[in-house]
Amino acid sequence: METAKGIALVTGAGSGIGRESALSLLGAGWSVVLAGRRREALEETASLSGALPPAVLIAPADVGDPRSVASLFAAAKAAYGRLDFLFNNAGTSARAVEFDELTYEEWSNVLAVNLSGAFLCSQHAFRMMKEQNPRGGRIVNNGSLSAHVPRPNSAPYTATKHAITGLTRSLSLDGRKYDIACGQIDIGNAATGRTERMASGILQPDGRTAVEPRMDVGEVAKAVLFMASLPLDANIQFLTVMATKMPFIGRG
Ligand SMILES: NC(=O)c1ccc[n+]([C@@H]2O[C@H](COP(=O)([O-])OP(=O)(O)OC[C@H]3O[C@@H](n4cnc5c(N)ncnc54)[C@H](OP(=O)(O)O)[C@@H]3O)[C@@H](O)[C@H]2O)c1
């Protein structure tokens, strides 16, 4: 039997980037904790991988709920006793409406999932990685091109993704003395349910609606696996992977 490469935990593992990344880690011999709110979606990821326990652990959790995150990490610790890699991938956005139409609840929900969720998961992972023997581990945060520039009508999403960059930098600094590495992947237009609007036409800053190119989500999963696979004395601090011809570089 192949020895596990390490223990990974992926949030939002029931769809899109989280699912593909979990499949890629499992395929490379990692044991993976699959987290997300919908158990059926996590079960489908496990079944697509063909992996069985203990290589895979289905752990439904809401990253926006501190108690649920505590239970998630307790389950991971009980099953494996350590954590080598956390992919903070779970994310959401608010309705794409004019800034003044947003409700406080919509703003708060995006903050709870995208920012507080990443904070809570990182804090539990940090504690485990600091205490375990061998010490250390790696955290990768899923940022976005919206960690650099906004799309129209996306203030909550853009604000949280900019904030994720600050969390990444702080974790990189505070983790150094405990052999905890932290990096960020900033993705543009990977083909998932979240980006179907790009294929049908999405509002541009100049008011036009335009179809934007997307890329295969498998390319993102390869990048996540690459980041996860480095030895702890090397780190990909920031990695941008995007559809080559999407509007980002060159003002459009
Ligand atoms: N696709 C892209 O081009 C792109 C570009 C930039 C950044 N991203 C980022 O990539 C991440 C994944 O996006 P995606 O494109 O793969 O879209 P997706 O398929 O909608 O994935 C989002 C995942 O997050 C999970 N999630 C949402 N709220 C949660 C909560 N409260 N607790 C736990 N899990 C939660 C969802 O599962 P449940 O509903 O089961 O909880 C879902 O599996 C997001 O952070 C997104 O901002 C994507």
The ligand as an SDF file (V2000), in Angstrom:
LIG
                    3D

 48 52  0  0  0  0  0  0  0  0999 V2000
  -14.1780   29.7330  -10.8200 N   0  0  0  0  0  0  0  0  0  0  0  0
  -13.3710   30.7770  -10.9240 C   0  0  0  0  0  0  0  0  0  0  0  0
  -12.9830   31.2070  -12.0180 O   0  0  0  0  0  0  0  0  0  0  0  0
  -12.8960   31.4760   -9.6940 C   0  0  0  0  0  0  0  0  0  0  0  0
  -12.1460   32.6550   -9.8570 C   0  0  0  0  0  0  0  0  0  0  0  0
  -11.6530   33.2780   -8.7410 C   0  0  0  0  0  0  0  0  0  0  0  0
  -11.8720   32.7630   -7.4900 C   0  0  0  0  0  0  0  0  0  0  0  0
  -12.6180   31.6270   -7.3540 N   0  0  0  0  0  0  0  0  0  0  0  0
  -12.8240   31.1310   -5.9970 C   0  0  0  0  0  0  0  0  0  0  0  0
  -12.7760   29.7240   -5.9910 O   0  0  0  0  0  0  0  0  0  0  0  0
  -13.5580   29.2200   -4.9030 C   0  0  0  0  0  0  0  0  0  0  0  0
  -14.4390   28.0910   -5.4160 C   0  0  0  0  0  0  0  0  0  0  0  0
  -15.2510   28.5870   -6.4410 O   0  0  0  0  0  0  0  0  0  0  0  0
  -15.8560   27.6720   -7.6130 P   0  0  0  0  0  0  0  0  0  0  0  0
  -15.6820   28.4370   -8.8640 O   0  0  0  0  0  0  0  0  0  0  0  0
  -15.3350   26.3010   -7.5060 O   0  0  0  0  0  0  0  0  0  0  0  0
  -17.4250   27.7450   -7.2820 O   0  0  0  0  0  0  0  0  0  0  0  0
  -18.4270   26.7360   -6.5460 P   0  0  0  0  0  0  0  0  0  0  0  0
  -18.5250   25.4800   -7.3300 O   0  0  0  0  0  0  0  0  0  0  0  0
  -19.6490   27.5360   -6.2940 O   0  0  0  0  0  0  0  0  0  0  0  0
  -17.7000   26.4030   -5.1770 O   0  0  0  0  0  0  0  0  0  0  0  0
  -17.9600   27.0370   -3.9790 C   0  0  0  0  0  0  0  0  0  0  0  0
  -17.8870   25.9720   -2.9020 C   0  0  0  0  0  0  0  0  0  0  0  0
  -17.9120   26.6000   -1.6210 O   0  0  0  0  0  0  0  0  0  0  0  0
  -18.7510   25.8510   -0.7740 C   0  0  0  0  0  0  0  0  0  0  0  0
  -19.3200   26.7340    0.2390 N   0  0  0  0  0  0  0  0  0  0  0  0
  -20.0500   27.8540    0.0530 C   0  0  0  0  0  0  0  0  0  0  0  0
  -20.4410   28.3520    1.2310 N   0  0  0  0  0  0  0  0  0  0  0  0
  -19.9320   27.5300    2.1860 C   0  0  0  0  0  0  0  0  0  0  0  0
  -20.0050   27.5090    3.5890 C   0  0  0  0  0  0  0  0  0  0  0  0
  -20.6790   28.4410    4.2790 N   0  0  0  0  0  0  0  0  0  0  0  0
  -19.3720   26.5070    4.2510 N   0  0  0  0  0  0  0  0  0  0  0  0
  -18.6960   25.5400    3.5680 C   0  0  0  0  0  0  0  0  0  0  0  0
  -18.6000   25.5210    2.2340 N   0  0  0  0  0  0  0  0  0  0  0  0
  -19.2130   26.4930    1.5530 C   0  0  0  0  0  0  0  0  0  0  0  0
  -19.8250   25.2730   -1.6880 C   0  0  0  0  0  0  0  0  0  0  0  0
  -20.3320   24.0500   -1.1660 O   0  0  0  0  0  0  0  0  0  0  0  0
  -21.6950   23.9400   -0.3160 P   0  0  0  0  0  0  0  0  0  0  0  0
  -22.7060   24.7650   -1.0410 O   0  0  0  0  0  0  0  0  0  0  0  0
  -21.9850   22.4910   -0.2930 O   0  0  0  0  0  0  0  0  0  0  0  0
  -21.3540   24.4640    1.0380 O   0  0  0  0  0  0  0  0  0  0  0  0
  -19.0570   25.0020   -2.9600 C   0  0  0  0  0  0  0  0  0  0  0  0
  -18.5740   23.6850   -3.0150 O   0  0  0  0  0  0  0  0  0  0  0  0
  -14.2880   30.4260   -4.3260 C   0  0  0  0  0  0  0  0  0  0  0  0
  -13.5960   30.9010   -3.1800 O   0  0  0  0  0  0  0  0  0  0  0  0
  -14.1990   31.4560   -5.4350 C   0  0  0  0  0  0  0  0  0  0  0  0
  -14.2390   32.7750   -4.9530 O   0  0  0  0  0  0  0  0  0  0  0  0
  -13.1430   30.9790   -8.4140 C   0  0  0  0  0  0  0  0  0  0  0  0
  1  2  1  0
  2  3  2  0
  2  4  1  0
  4  5  1  0
  4 48  2  0
  5  6  2  0
  6  7  1  0
  7  8  2  0
  8  9  1  0
  8 48  1  0
  9 10  1  0
  9 46  1  0
 10 11  1  0
 11 12  1  0
 11 44  1  0
 12 13  1  0
 13 14  1  0
 14 15  2  0
 14 16  1  0
 14 17  1  0
 17 18  1  0
 18 19  2  0
 18 20  1  0
 18 21  1  0
 21 22  1  0
 22 23  1  0
 23 24  1  0
 23 42  1  0
 24 25  1  0
 25 26  1  0
 25 36  1  0
 26 27  1  0
 26 35  1  0
 27 28  2  0
 28 29  1  0
 29 30  1  0
 29 35  2  0
 30 31  1  0
 30 32  2  0
 32 33  1  0
 33 34  2  0
 34 35  1  0
 36 37  1  0
 36 42  1  0
 37 38  1  0
 38 39  2  0
 38 40  1  0
 38 41  1  0
 42 43  1  0
 44 45  1  0
 44 46  1  0
 46 47  1  0
M  CHG  2   8   1  16  -1
M  END
$$$$
